[in-house]
């Protein structure tokens, strides 16, 4: 049985013309360095169509880089072994991405609880509430601030699909996101 949080429309997939990157677990050890390198690559790839306008290019590269880095960092930080799959595509003026990884049961339960809190109501209000709550308890991990910032300040839309719990040791997690991009003027 799967569990969905967020917008069901995003889970349809990224369609054709998808760029796929696999971050393998192995001798290099997946680390935050890989998050930055991978998100920079995806952002550069997506922003190239805006290179005629220096300001649009920078904006798109920044927005996609921030979104992708946040999702990959979360996958690296909370994963339960195995590879991480990053998929990205551009459709019209929308960037779509999907990050797949495995998490353990306890992490899945904590994350589902967090998602039930941060996906309801106004993202801007939730962001302020979370900032205030985190100030009271320094060093909180898994607070949702990055996701709320993306929803509130960048207009990102999300969906999360938690796979079957038949295999309690590793639960598949798919994180879908989309962000609107500016029109390209001719």
C-alpha positions in Angstrom: 0.0 0.0 0.0 1.3 3.5 -0.9 0.7 6.7 0.9 0.5 10.1 -0.9 1.0 13.6 0.5 0.7 16.7 -1.6 -0.6 17.2 -5.1 -1.6 14.0 -6.9 -1.1 15.6 -10.3 2.6 15.7 -9.8 2.9 12.0 -9.3 1.9 11.2 -12.9 5.6 11.4 -13.7 8.0 13.5 -15.5 7.0 12.1 -19.0 9.3 12.0 -22.0 12.6 13.9 -22.3 13.6 13.1 -18.8 17.2 13.6 -17.6 18.1 10.9 -15.1 21.1 10.9 -12.7 21.9 8.0 -10.4 23.9 8.7 -7.3 25.3 5.3 -6.3 26.2 4.3 -2.9 29.8 3.0 -2.9 33.4 3.8 -2.4 32.9 7.6 -2.8 30.2 7.7 -0.1 27.3 9.9 -1.0 27.8 13.2 0.8 26.6 16.8 0.7 29.3 17.6 -1.8 27.5 15.3 -4.3 24.2 17.2 -3.6 25.7 20.5 -4.7 27.5 19.1 -7.8 24.3 17.3 -8.9 22.0 20.2 -8.3 24.4 22.6 -10.1 24.4 20.3 -13.1 20.6 20.0 -13.2 20.2 23.8 -12.7 22.7 24.6 -15.5 21.1 22.1 -17.8 17.6 23.7 -17.3 18.8 27.3 -17.4 20.6 27.0 -20.7 17.5 27.9 -22.6 17.5 31.3 -20.8 21.1 32.2 -21.7 20.0 35.1 -23.9 19.0 37.0 -20.8 21.6 37.1 -18.1 19.1 38.0 -15.4 16.6 35.3 -16.3 19.4 32.7 -16.6 20.6 33.6 -13.1 17.1 33.5 -11.7 16.2 30.1 -13.2 19.6 28.6 -12.4 19.3 29.7 -8.8 15.7 28.6 -8.3 16.2 25.2 -9.9 19.5 24.7 -8.1 18.0 25.6 -4.7 15.0 23.3 -5.2 17.1 20.4 -6.5 19.8 20.8 -3.8 17.2 20.8 -1.0 15.6 17.6 -2.3 18.9 15.7 -2.9 20.3 16.9 0.5 17.1 15.5 2.2 17.5 12.2 0.3 21.2 11.9 1.4 20.6 13.0 5.0 17.6 10.7 5.7 18.2 7.7 3.4 18.5 4.1 4.5 21.2 3.0 2.1 21.0 2.4 -1.6 21.2 4.7 -4.6 19.4 8.0 -5.1 17.7 8.6 -8.4 17.2 12.2 -9.6 14.9 12.8 -12.6 14.3 16.2 -14.2 12.4 17.6 -17.1 11.1 20.8 -18.6 7.6 21.0 -20.0 6.5 24.4 -21.3 7.4 26.8 -18.5 7.5 24.3 -15.7 10.5 22.4 -14.3 9.6 19.0 -12.9 11.8 16.8 -10.7 11.5 13.5 -8.9 14.0 12.3 -6.3 13.8 8.6 -5.3 15.5 7.0 -2.3 14.9 4.6 0.6 14.2 5.5 4.2 13.7 3.4 7.3 10.3 3.0 9.0 11.0 5.5 11.9 12.1 8.1 9.4 9.0 7.5 7.3 6.7 7.9 10.3 8.4 11.2 11.4 8.4 12.6 7.9 4.7 11.7 7.3 3.9 13.5 10.6 5.9 16.5 9.5 4.2 16.5 6.1 0.7 16.4 7.6 1.7 19.6 9.5 3.5 21.6 6.7 1.2 20.7 3.8 -1.9 22.2 5.3 -2.7 25.9 5.4 -0.7 28.8 4.0 2.9 28.0 3.4 4.0 31.5 4.4 2.3 31.2 7.8 3.6 27.7 8.3 7.1 29.0 7.5 6.9 31.7 10.2 5.5 29.2 12.7 8.4 26.8 12.0 11.1 29.5 12.2 9.7 30.5 15.6 9.5 26.9 16.8 13.1 26.2 15.7 14.4 29.3 17.4 13.0 27.8 20.7 14.8 24.5 20.1 18.2 25.1 18.5 19.6 22.4 16.3 16.3 20.8 15.2 16.8 18.4 12.4 14.1 17.6 9.8 12.1 20.8 10.6 10.7 21.3 7.1 12.1 24.8 6.8 13.6 24.1 3.4 10.4 22.7 2.0 8.3 25.5 3.4 10.7 28.1 2.0 10.4 26.5 -1.4 6.6 26.5 -1.2 6.3 30.0 0.3 9.0 32.0 -1.5 9.5 30.0 -4.8 5.9 28.8 -5.4 7.1 25.1 -5.5 4.5 22.4 -5.5 5.2 19.0 -4.0 4.0 15.4 -3.7 5.5 12.6 -1.7 4.8 8.9 -2.3 5.8 6.4 0.4 6.0 2.9 -0.9 4.7 -0.3 0.6 5.7 -1.2 4.1 5.9 -4.9 3.4 9.7 -4.6 3.6 10.1 -2.7 6.9 13.8 -2.2 6.6 13.7 0.0 3.5 10.7 2.1 2.5 10.8 3.6 -1.0 10.2 7.4 -1.0 9.5 9.4 -4.2 9.5 13.2 -3.8 8.0 15.1 -6.7 8.3 18.8 -7.2 7.5 21.4 -9.8 8.3 25.1 -10.1 7.1 27.6 -12.7 9.7 29.2 -14.9 9.5 32.6 -16.6 8.4 33.0 -20.2 11.2 33.2 -22.7 10.8 36.3 -24.7 11.8 36.2 -28.4 
